[in-house]
Amino acid sequence: MITSLKNGVSRRMLLKGAAAAGITAALHPYSVLAKEGTAHLRLMETTDLHVHVFPYDYYADRPTDTAGLARTATLIRQIREEATNSVLVDNGDFLQGNPMGDYIAYERGMKDGDLHPVIKGMNVLGFDAGTLGNHEFNYGLEFMQKVLAGANFPMVCANLASGKLASNPRDDAFLLDPYVIVEKTVMDGAGKSYPIKIGFVGFVPPQIMNWDRGHLEGNVQTRGIVEAAKAIVPEMKEKGCDLIVALSHSGIDASSHQDGMENASLHLASVDGIDAVFTGHQHQVFPGPSYEGLPGVDVKKGTLFGKPAAMGGFWGSHLGVIDLMLERDGGSWRIAGFTTEARPIYEKEGREVTPLVHSQEDVLAAVQADHDATLAYVRRPVGETSAPLHSYFALVADDPSVQIVSKAQLWYIGGMMKGTEWEGLPMLSAAAPFKAGGRGGPDYYTDVPVGAVAIKNVSDLYLYPNTVRAVKVSGATVKEWLERSAGIFLQIEPGAQDAPLINPEFPSYNFDVIDGVTYKIDLSQPSKYGAKGEVLDPQASRIVDLQFDGKPIDQNQDFIVATNNYRAGGGGNFPGVDSDAIVFVGPDTNRDVLVRYIVEQGTINPSADANWTFAPMDGTTALFDTGPRGKEHLNDVKGVDIVAAGDGDDGFARYRISL
């Protein structure tokens, strides 16, 4: 998207000027119309790559057209050709997120001097700078530092300090440099070269201190993103930056600013001195309709509080691009106009995906050996399943893919509680469906057939490298835990026909099913909690007939609940579930526990036990969407009446549930 230049030149006029000039190359209009003293500069961003270098889905063990830095690389090179001057940055979350990341971290390891495959791919493309995302810390600080050592470009983060915070943010003992000033040479429209100082400053969500507490507590500390920026950006100006670009691994949230907020990019844009913002973390596209109508956000101009901004999707699906027309102002530069876009690597219509680019062979070649090793790793069998494992109906009925995770967690925590003061307390297990469509699309579901279970299947069942935790909570907290989870459902009026069932803003990984109790969810009632865990209606109560051992649960009874470090550390904002409730910190990942459970069992029987259902609502139906391959498993769903109801949006299949 293009906003007008300050002298009133519009996109249409720019394009007409390019045509009139007889330009045959696909140059950006700014490069065509730049004159003496004006220069076109393109800023390009990758974000949330999550180790997706090859266009390959390791969980499904097949190529994909919707992901991969090797595909994004084609856009990068195209966009460089379209511009006189350009820079390339990464906005974080590159180190974890698919089996290649786990293979390097857990199987191969990183010795001093080793190059991580995602760094290999990035080095081929010549990045100018990068910042950290929250997932960079999942494997520990030592591992991360070894990975970063191989990058041929600086990594920056301005709100992350080693040890304790100083009284002044400028005086923090930063784990990485808070910013870097890259001195480039830009060519103006007359072919003259001038120096320019571009400052890149990076930010990570402060919530890493909860999400990876075991790796970070006592080693580092974080500040609020805006607080850090207000201190650091003036220093960058003092050092002569012509242009300051914020690399913000933080999403866009239009609610009032709070210190330490997770998605602070909108408020970051309001900091004096910042000229452009790259954002990420939310796995969305900006400019894009997801942010339409938010105060301070202009999706037509592509701005946050008037500053140009972009978010380039996830897994390499898009390249965030900010084009600047710079005007020479004495001995420095100022922005005369800008455009923003998120350029995709594919188009999608219904269920049909059309790739727009091919992979760059040099990027593939750099990572080929790691790709081959990852394939061998994920194809390694660990056991057998006597029934299919799938998540197509995990949001509407008790589900085998969630059930098997709960069983494995209970098996593990049961052994760990022996000999402790908590031995003998009743044990429950909380697990959520990670792959349940949503933003991942109609193929983003767990689907493991009867037969051999390989490591790729375990990774598919448990998407994240979380570590096991146990918390001690009361029966009252168990109910609130479930009330928070039940916020995924919209309220439905009794007797309604084909009402929408699922709140699309509620992530499936916060829909915890607690095994070991039985309960019903009354959808006629409003939700007590919102999508972010905020209290919407203090008096609301959707969880009914909550029982333990066949009797109404004792609100005062203590329970041990097996879960993961994200949830136990406060992730998802579940009431009463935080680090104070933790009684056991496991050294093992939930995936490793699942592998060991399957190995011990030999053959698993993952059938769901229907411990939760919806409370009956006579004459009421609701609609939900799931993956089209779910029809193969419809007859296996227990405790609910579900029938096909045609096609959903964006390639999904629609189903009707009778309540």
C-alpha positions, -999 to 999 in steps of 0.1 A, spaced: 0 0 0 12 35 -8 6 67 10 10 100 -9 43 118 -9 42 151 9 43 170 -24 10 153 -33 23 126 -57 -1 96 -56 5 59 -64 -14 63 -97 8 93 -107 39 74 -98 29 44 -119 21 67 -149 54 83 -145 72 50 -146 53 40 -178 61 73 -194 97 69 -187 97 36 -207 109 15 -178 106 -22 -186 121 -36 -154 96 -39 -125 111 -10 -106 92 5 -77 79 39 -87 100 56 -61 132 43 -78 118 56 -112 109 90 -100 138 97 -76 158 127 -86 190 144 -74 188 146 -37 161 120 -33 166 82 -29 145 51 -28 152 28 1 135 -6 6 133 -22 41 125 -59 40 115 -81 70 112 -118 77 95 -127 109 84 -158 128 103 -182 105 103 -209 132 131 -228 114 112 -231 82 140 -229 57 130 -257 33 94 -256 19 86 -288 38 61 -299 63 81 -323 85 50 -333 105 31 -343 74 64 -355 57 56 -337 25 66 -305 6 45 -274 11 40 -243 -10 31 -221 19 63 -219 39 101 -217 37 128 -191 37 141 -206 5 108 -194 -11 109 -161 6 144 -157 -7 130 -153 -42 109 -124 -30 139 -109 -13 159 -110 -45 131 -97 -66 125 -68 -43 162 -59 -43 161 -58 -81 131 -35 -79 149 -9 -58 180 12 -60 188 6 -23 176 -20 2 182 -36 36 170 -69 50 162 -77 87 148 -106 107 123 -99 134 127 -130 156 113 -164 164 136 -182 139 151 -208 162 123 -231 173 90 -243 158 95 -274 137 113 -308 140 144 -294 124 148 -271 153 143 -299 178 167 -322 159 195 -296 162 187 -288 198 181 -323 212 197 -347 188 227 -331 171 235 -303 195 255 -272 189 293 -272 194 313 -241 193 317 -231 157 287 -250 144 263 -232 121 226 -237 128 206 -244 95 184 -213 98 215 -192 102 231 -209 72 201 -199 51 200 -163 65 238 -159 59 233 -168 22 208 -140 18 229 -113 35 208 -100 63 217 -66 77 204 -71 113 180 -91 134 163 -93 168 152 -120 192 117 -135 195 103 -153 226 110 -187 211 148 -181 208 150 -189 245 132 -223 244 164 -243 243 183 -222 268 207 -192 268 239 -212 260 223 -229 230 210 -195 217 244 -178 221 261 -206 201 235 -201 174 239 -164 173 276 -166 171 273 -180 136 253 -151 122 270 -128 97 249 -99 109 243 -82 143 215 -93 166 200 -66 189 177 -64 218 171 -33 239 148 -46 267 169 -76 278 196 -73 304 220 -98 320 214 -100 357 195 -72 374 181 -41 358 199 -8 363 181 23 376 183 38 341 175 16 311 206 30 293 228 16 320 215 -20 318 241 -47 312 225 -58 279 227 -94 269 230 -83 233 237 -49 220 205 -29 223 209 -14 188 232 -13 158 239 16 135 245 3 100 263 27 78 252 23 42 256 41 10 225 51 -9 223 63 -45 199 91 -54 180 94 -86 208 112 -103 233 84 -96 251 102 -68 261 82 -37 256 95 -2 262 79 33 232 71 55 232 58 91 203 34 97 197 24 133 180 -9 141 167 -14 177 152 -47 188 125 -57 213 113 -90 227 80 -97 247 88 -93 285 67 -124 291 97 -146 282 104 -144 320 73 -164 325 74 -186 294 110 -197 299 115 -191 335 136 -222 340 162 -209 315 161 -173 323 153 -167 360 184 -154 378 203 -149 345 184 -121 326 157 -96 332 134 -77 309 119 -42 306 87 -30 290 91 -24 253 80 12 253 100 20 285 132 7 269 125 25 236 120 59 252 154 56 268 174 40 240 160 58 209 173 93 220 208 78 224 206 65 188 197 100 176 225 114 196 249 91 177 237 105 143 211 80 131 194 93 99 167 67 102 156 45 131 138 12 124 122 -7 153 125 -45 151 96 -54 174 89 -90 180 56 -79 195 21 -77 180 -4 -49 175 -28 -43 204 -50 -12 204 -58 -14 241 -44 12 265 -7 10 270 5 -9 301 41 -13 311 52 -48 301 24 -55 277 30 -83 253 18 -68 221 32 -33 222 41 -24 186 13 1 182 25 21 212 61 16 203 54 35 170 44 65 190 79 69 205 96 100 192 125 93 169 113 59 156 107 62 118 94 28 109 83 -4 127 86 -40 118 62 -61 139 55 -98 143 48 -124 170 10 -126 162 15 -147 130 -6 -122 111 -2 -99 81 1 -61 82 -12 -42 64 -42 -65 65 -78 -68 74 -71 -84 108 -63 -49 121 -91 -30 104 -108 -4 126 -83 -4 155 -76 31 169 -42 44 158 -40 18 130 -45 26 93 -45 -5 72 -50 14 40 -18 35 45 -1 7 65 7 28 95 8 26 133 2 61 148 12 75 114 45 55 112 50 30 83 48 -5 96 47 -41 83 43 -76 96 53 -105 73 31 -134 83 49 -165 96 71 -194 84 82 -173 55 47 -169 41 52 -132 34 79 -107 33 72 -74 51 82 -45 30 85 -8 38 95 15 9 108 49 18 114 79 -5 141 98 12 150 134 7 183 149 13 181 176 40 214 193 45 237 166 57 210 141 67 179 125 53 142 128 60 112 106 48 93 123 20 69 94 15 64 57 20 46 25 10 41 -7 30 31 -42 20 33 -78 30 42 -97 -2 31 -133 -2 48 -164 -15 15 -180 -25 -21 -173 -32 -51 -193 -19 -86 -196 -32 -107 -220 -13 -86 -251 -9 -64 -244 -38 -29 -230 -31 -10 -215 -60 27 -209 -54 39 -175 -66 77 -182 -64 101 -211 -66 129 -219 -40 163 -204 -43 187 -233 -49 216 -218 -30 195 -215 2 184 -251 -2 219 -263 -8 232 -246 23 207 -266 45 204 -298 25 224 -319 49 204 -307 79 172 -313 60 181 -349 52 192 -355 88 159 -341 100 139 -364 77 157 -394 91 151 -381 127 113 -376 122 108 -409 105 122 -430 133 95 -453 147 89 -454 185 58 -476 188 23 -485 174 -12 -471 177 -42 -493 175 -65 -464 166 -61 -432 146 -49 -401 163 -65 -369 150 -76 -335 161 -103 -326 136 -130 -326 163 -108 -316 193 -127 -284 199 -161 -300 201 -156 -334 218 -131 -353 239 -103 -361 215 -78 -390 211 -49 -367 203 -54 -347 235 -62 -379 255 -29 -395 247 -9 -365 259 -29 -364 291 -22 -401 297 15 -397 292 17 -367 315 -2 -386 342 21 -416 338 52 -394 342 40 -372 370 26 -402 389 62 -416 390 77 -382 400 53 -377 429 64 -410 446 82 -403 478 73 -367 479 49 -349 503 24 -348 475 22 -385 469 -13 -396 475 -30 -364 463 -54 -370 435 -38 -363 401 -53 -347 370 -38 -338 337 -44 -307 315 -37 -308 278 -48 -287 248 -51 -293 210 -23 -274 194 -31 -282 158 -67 -274 153 -70 -254 121 -74 -217 128 -47 -195 113 -28 -226 103 -54 -234 77 -76 -264 68 -47 -289 68 -34 -278 102 -45 -308 121 -30 -339 138 -37 -370 117 -18 -401 126 -32 -434 110 -33 -468 127 1 -484 128 37 -472 135 41 -440 154 73 -421 145 89 -391 161 73 -369 134 40 -381 148 49 -373 183 60 -338 172 27 -335 155 8 -345 187 28 -320 208 39 -290 188 60 -271 213 92 -281 232 76 -274 265 88 -290 297 67 -309 322 54 -292 353 30 -301 381 9 -276 400 -10 -280 432 -44 -264 430 -78 -266 448 -110 -279 434 -122 -243 430 -92 -235 408 -99 -266 387 -133 -252 380 -119 -217 371 -93 -234 349 -121 -250 330 -141 -218 329 -112 -200 313 -109 -228 287 -146 -226 280 -141 -191 267 -134 -206 233 -171 -211 228 -196 -183 218 -228 -180 239 -257 -197 222 -294 -189 228 -314 -220 235 -334 -230 205 -311 -212 181 -304 -229 148 -269 -230 132 -254 -205 156 -216 -200 153 -198 -221 180 -161 -212 181 -146 -178 190 -120 -173 162 -100 -150 185 -94 -177 211 -62 -198 204 -68 -236 206 -36 -240 228 -55 -223 255 -84 -247 253 -73 -270 281 -91 -303 286 -86 -316 322 -85 -354 324 -94 -371 356 -127 -352 362 -160 -352 343 -179 -321 334 -203 -304 310 -201 -270 294 -234 -249 293 -232 -228 262 -264 -209 271 -244 -191 297 -220 -162 289 -183 -168 292 -167 -157 324 -134 -150 308 -123 -134 275 -99 -146 249 -69 -132 268 -81 -144 302 -97 -111 312 -128 -114 334 -159 -105 314 -187 -116 337 -177 -124 373 -210 -142 380 -210 -164 349 -206 -202 352 -205 -224 322 -189 -255 339 -217 -276 353 -218 -311 368 -181 -311 376 -173 -343 393 -142 -362 406 -144 -399 413 -182 -399 405 -190 -372 431 -193 -333 429 -158 -319 432 -148 -306 466 -139 -270 461 -113 -272 490 -97 -304 480 -61 -302 467 -52 -317 434 -19 -323 415 -23 -312 379 2 -323 352 8 -296 327 36 -277 309 60 -248 318 40 -224 297 8 -229 315 24 -233 350 43 -202 345 12 -181 339 9 -185 301 -26 -179 289 -36 -160 321 -54 -189 338 -67 -179 373 -48 -195 401 -23 -212 378 11 -196 381 46 -202 394 34 -201 430 14 -232 424 43 -252 409 54 -282 430 74 -301 404 97 -289 376 105 -317 352 138 -319 333 120 -335 304 100 -320 276 64 -331 272 74 -346 238 101 -367 254 76 -379 280 52 -388 252 79 -407 233 89 -426 264 53 -434 272 47 -448 237 79 -468 239 70 -483 272 34 -491 261 46 -506 228 11 -502 214 -12 -474 226 -49 -472 225 -57 -435 222 -95 -437 223 -112 -407 240 -133 -414 271 -158 -385 266 -151 -371 301 -165 -337 289 -195 -328 268 -218 -299 262 -248 -295 284 -280 -305 265 -299 -276 248 -330 -291 232 -338 -280 197 -304 -261 194 -278 -265 167 -244 -248 161 -219 -247 133 -181 -251 133 -154 -256 107 -127 -282 106 -103 -298 81 -119 -316 51 -102 -348 60 -122 -349 92 -150 -367 74 -129 -399 76 -131 -398 114 -167 -385 120 -180 -419 131 -153 -422 158 -165 -390 177 -181 -400 210 -208 -382 230 -220 -357 203 -243 -356 173 -224 -341 144 -233 -341 107 -217 -325 76 -231 -290 66 -213 -282 34 -181 -261 28 -167 -236 52 -146 -206 44 -110 -207 31 -110 -244 23 -124 -257 56 -154 -281 59 -184 -271 79 -203 -293 104 -235 -290 124 -236 -301 160 -269 -308 177 -268 -296 213 
